[in-house]
Amino acid sequence: MQTVLVANRGEIAVRIIRTCKKLGLKAVAVYSENDEHALHVRLADESVCIGPRPADKSYLNIDAILAAAKAYRADLLHPGVGFLSENDAFAEACAEAGIRFIGPQPESMRVLGDKEAARKTMIANGFPVVPGSEGTVETLKEAVQAAKCIGYPLMIKATKGGGGKGIRIVEDACALEREFPLVRREAELAFGDGSVYLEAYLPEARHIEVQILADMHGNVLHLGTRECTLQRKNQKLIEEAPAANVAAKTLAAIEQTAVDIARVVGYQNAGTVEFLLTKDGRFFFMEMNARIQVEHPVTESIYGLDLIKAQIQVALGHHLRMAQENLVPRGHAIECRINAECPAEQFRPSPGVIKSMQLPGGNGIRIDSGYGTGDEISPYYDSMVLKLVAFADDRDEAIRLSLAALGELLIDGIEHNTELARAMLSDADFRSGNVHTMWIEQSFLPRFLRGHP
């Protein structure tokens, strides 16, 4: 029996462990001192503590994770999402240790992990990118000069950014002067690299992404689009598959561009190519995430596939067993991220112990979570409690099913954003597709908060 070390925590670790069991693989969980009794630890075949509560001393500790993998003779390692999932040095260290990293090769990760390097690669190969600075900008003076060419509004973006961090939108030169040093400092603290570049901000654009699967034998497939426009501070809250209210010709062009990009960078395993789509139908490459995405269940729902299983099979050297022409989506899926936070109080975090939790069920409902009754939502890690996924024959039915399931969901002991999710799904703008990446903050939240003083 082959062994997979799961180098993550929470719902994604649980998700990976369940697929390992389905495939007859032994799953070894790692955990910090904070997570000794966590669900992913309880479900794993074996588990090992890799350090104290802070992530930099546990889930980001490459030496401790590799020591655990060697001690339990792991054949493969799945990095999950976040933490070390897009760290090329970690992927390289796994290869040197003789452990198969379930993800892309370090070379691809290096290109894609540096946002400016990725931009240059796309430009060199003729792919559409958002106008921006020619390279990184090291000083405020350089930023001001570049901004004159790009125009306002624009975004300051960390070259190593991710997870919504290291991005600021600025409307004018005064805002640029104020925010530029702050983004550099945030990038240095979060990613160990303070370099940034500038990019035009496209107002009222939508965030559309394409799921990619590629094996080691040159086969590259796409699994359609996802709508990830509903965001707050660059963090997604609700995702859908497929993207709705987009012309079929535009969707086909976006999907093919994503496949072409994956081929150009020699990509292997699961990945996501992200685009901005303007109101006039133009689309631009934004970034490619070299890992599985949090929102992958909506794609699984409409294609009837297990993407974690596909990841493992690719890492083992298998050919992709499906052909593009046979990959036909069915129905519509919506994912709501339920976080431990209080939207009415500026999204104040709400860590604590879950005293009780009643989960919805029934045909078309899927819950992915790393928690149960009695478990603690720790202030040390991500605040997501669960993902609620609703799958139905069409979008309207998926919305109604989501609302019904959210109405059944009960979580006691912490505050959470379930009511916010219900309000967004009920909003006329959302239902008609009249949304953009700043819609929540500019349009929806002011209306929602007026009703929640």
N, C-alpha and C positions, 0 to 999 in steps of 0.2 A: 504494500500500500504506500502510495506516495504521500508526502507531507507538505502542506501549505502553511507557512507562517503568515498570519494576518497582522500586518503592521499598522493597525489603526484601532479605533474604538467606536462606540456608539452604533447607530443604525447601520452604517456601511459595513462595520465589522460583522454584525449579525447577519446582514445580507450575504456577505461572502462565505461565512461559515455554513449557512444553510445550503448554498450551492455546492460547497465542498462535500457535504454529507450526501447530497443527491448524486454526486459523481463518484462516491466511494473513496474520497480522499480524506486523509487525516488532517484536522484543522487545529493548529496551535495558536492560541491567543496571547498577545502581550498586553500588559496592563500596568498603569501607574499605581502607586499606593492608594490613590483616591478611588480607583476602579476595581479593587479586589473582589467585590461582590457584584460587579456589573453583569448585565445580561449576556454580553458577548463572551465573558469569562465563563459564565454558567453553561453556555451552549457548546463551547469548544471541547474537543477531546482532551486537550491538555492546555495549561496556561502557565505563564511565567511573568513575574514582576520585573520591570525593566527600569524602575526608578521612582523618585518622589513625584508629588502632584504636578509641579510646573512642567509644561509640555517640553521646554528646552532641556529638561533633565530626564525625560522619559520618551514620549512619542516622537521627539525630534533628535533623540540620542542615537546616532547611527551606530556607534560602537556597541552600545547595549543591545540594540535590535539584532545586529549581526551576530553577536555572541549568543543570543537566544536561538537564532536560526541554526547556528552551528551545533549548539548543545542538543537541539532536538532533531538534528539531521534533516532539516527542511530541504526539500527538492525545489520548491518554488516559494516565492514571497509575493503577496498581494499588498500594495501600499494603500489601497482605498482611495479616499479623496482628502485634500488638504494635507497637513503635516508634510511628509516627505514624498508625496505621490508624484511631484514634478521636479524632484531634485536629481539632476543628472549625476552628481557625485555619488549619491546613494545607489542609483541604478548601476553605476560602474563598479562600486564596491561589491554589490551583490554578484555581478558577473565574475569579478576576481576571486570571490569566495566559492564559485561554482554553484551558485544559487540562481535559478531562473527568475528574473524580475518580470512580473506580470504587467507589462506595459511596454512602451516604445523603447527603442535603443537610446543610449545616452546621447549619441550624436544628434538625433532628432530633437531630443529634449533641450539640448543646449541652444539650438537655433530657435525653437519655439518659445522657450522659457524667457528669452531676452526679447522683449516686445519690439525694441528698435531693430534688432537683427532680423526678427521675423518680418517686420515692415519692409526692410531692404530686400529680403528674399522675394517677397511678393511683388515689389516694384520691378525687380530685375526680371521676373518671369511674366510680367504683363498683367498681373491680377489687380483688380480695382482696390485701392486703399484710400482711406480718408486723408485729405490734404493735411500736411503737418511739417514739422521741422525736418531738415535733411538728416539730422543725427541727434545725438543727445545735446542738451544745452547745460553747460556747466556753471554759468554765472547768470545773475539777474540781467545784466547788460545784454548778454546773448539772447536771453529769453525775450526781452523787450524788442530787440531787432527782429527776431523770428516772428513774433506776434504781429508786427506791422505787415509782414508778407502774408500771414495766414488769415488775419482778421479775427475780430471778436464776434460771438463768444468762442472760447476755446477750452481745451482740457489740458491740464498738466498731468502727465502719466508717468509712473515709475516704470523703468524698463524691466524690472523683475516683478512687477506687481501681480496681484491676484486676489481673489476673494473679496473684491470691492475695496481693497486698501490701496493707497498710493494714487488716488485719482481725485482731482478737484476741477470743477467747472468755474471759469472766471469770465466775467462780463466785460471788464475793461482793464486798462493799464494799472489802475490803483489796486484792483483785486489781484492782479498778477503779482505785483510787488509784495502784497501781503501774503499770498498763498504759496508762492514759489519756495521760500525757505522752509515752510511748514511741510510741504510734500516731500522735499528732499530729506528732511529729518525723519518723517514717518517712514519713508522708504528704507532709510538706513537702519532704523530700529526693527522694522518688520521683515526685511529681506536681506539685510547686510550689504546693501548696495544703494547708495543715494542718488544714482544717476536717473535723470528724467528726460522726457522729450515732450514736445507740444503737438497737439492734434486739434484740428477744427472740431467744434461741437456742432453736431447736426440736430437742430431743434425738431421736435416731433418725429424723430426717427423711431423705428421699432427694432427690437433685438431678436433676430432670427438665427437659429443655429442648426447645424446638420450633424447627425450622428454618423461617424465613419467606423468601418471595420476593415482591417487590412491584415493579411497573413504574411508569412515569411517567403511566400512563393510568388509575389507580385500581384496578387489579387486584392483589389480595393473595391469596397462596396459602400453605398450610403444607405442609411435607414431613415430617409426622409427628414423632415424639418420639425423643429420645436419652436414654439412662441415663448420667449422669455422676457417679454417687454415689461411686465409688472415687477418693478424693482423699487427699493428704497435705499438710498445711499449705495447704489451699485450692487445691492444684495437682492437676489431674486426671491419673490414671495409666492407667486403662482406661475406655473408653467403648463403649457398645453402641447399636444401633438395630435395631428399635424398643425402647422401654422394656418390660421383661418383668415379669410378676407384678403387673400393674396392671389393675384392672377396665376393661373396654372403655368403659363409660359415663364413667369418670373421665378416661381418655385423650382421649375425644372432647371433653369439657368443657375440658380443658387446651388442646387444639389450637385450639378455637374462641376461647377467651380470648386466646390469642396472636395470632390474626388480628385480633380486635377491638382489641387494644392497638396493633398496627401501624397500623391505620386511624386510630385516635385521634391518634397522633403524626404522621400523614401520611408514614409511612415509605416509602422507595424503596430498591431493591436487596436484597441478601441480608442477613439479620440473624437473631439468635437471641434468643428470649425464654426466660428461665430462671425456674424455679419450684422451691419446696420442697414436697414431698409428705409429709404426716404419715401415721403408721400407720393412722389412722382414715379416710383417704381425703380429707382436706382439703388444698387446695393454695393456695399464696400466691405472688404475684409477687415475684421477687427482684431481677432486673435485666434489661435488654435490651442485648446486645452489638451495636453498630452496625458490624459487619464480618463477614467470613467467619470461621468458627471453625477451630481446629486439627483438631477431630474431624469436620470435614465429610465425609471419605471414607466413614464408615459410612452416612451418609444417601445419598450417591451410590450406594453399593453396592446398597441395597435398593430404590431408585427408578430406577436405571439412567440417571441424569442427570449432567451435568458442571456443577457449581455455579459454577465459575469462568467457564465459557462463558456461563452465564445472567447472571452479573454484568456481563460485558462487553456482552452484548446489551442489557441494561436501560440501561446507561450510554450506549449509542448511540441510545437512544430507542425500541427495539423493544417491541412488545407481547409479553407472556408468551404462549407458543404452546400452553400446556396448560390444561386445565380441572380444577378440584379433583376432580370426580367420576372423572376418568380417572387421577388420581394414586393408584395402588394399590401399596403396598409388597409386596415379595416376599422371603421368607427372613429371615435374621438376619446382622448384621455386628458384629464386635468389633474394636476398635482398641487396641493396646498401644503405649504410648509408651516407647521405649527411650532412656534417658538415660545420659550419661557421669557416673556417680556410684557410690559404694560404700555400699549400704544397711547392711551390717554395721558400718560405721564412721560411724554417724549421717549417712549420705547425703553423705559427703565428696565434693566435686566431683573429677572425674578427667579434667582436660584432658590433651591429648597428641596424638600422631600415630597415626592408624590404620595399623598395620603390614600388616594383611590383614583382609579382610571377606568372609565367605561368606554370601550371602543365600539364604533359602528361596524356593521358587517353586511352580509347579503351579497347577492350577485352583482359583480362589477366593482366591488369595493376592495381595496388593498391598503393595508397599513404597514409601513416600514418604520420601526422604532427600535431604539436601543434601551428602552426603559419599560418598567412595569411598576405596579403598586409597591411602595416602599423604597424605590430607587431614588437617588439624589441627583438633581440637576446641579452640577457643580459650576461655580463661577470661574473655574480654571479653563473651561473648554467652551465649545460652541453651544449656543442656547437652544438649538433645535431639539424638540421633544419627539416629533414624529412627522412623517409625510403621509398625507391622506390622498390616495389616488382613486379617482372615479373613472370607469371606462363604460361607454355606452355607444349606441348605434350612431349618434350624431352629436354635435356640439351642444345644442339646446338640451338634449336629454342628459348629457354629461354634466352640464351646469346644474340642472335640477337634482341629479343624483348627488352631486357634491354638496349642495345646500342641505339636502336631507341628512346626509352622513355627518356634516358638521353640526347639525341640530341634535344628533344623537350623542356626539362626543362630549364626555364629561371628564374633566381633570380637576382634582381637588388638591390643594396644598401649595400650588403655585399659580401665578397669573399667566395668561397666555393670550395669543392673538387670534383666537378662533372667531370672535365676533367681527374682527377686522376683515378676516377672509370672507365671511358670509356677506359683509357689506360690499366688498369689492365684486364678488360674484353676482350680486343683485343689482349693481350699478348699470344704468342704461348705456354709459360710454363703453364699459367692458363688454356688454352683450352685443353692441353694434360694431365693436372693433375700433372705436374712436379713441385709441390710447397710444401713448408713446413712452419712452423710458423715464421721462420726468413727470408722467401723468399722476402718479401717486402723490408725490410731494407738492406739485403745483396745483392740481385740481381736486383730487379725491380727498386727501388728508384734511385740508381746511374744512370741507363739508362734513367729513366724518367726525372730526374733533368738536365741531360746533354742537353736535348732538351728544357729546360726552365731555362735559365740562369738568 
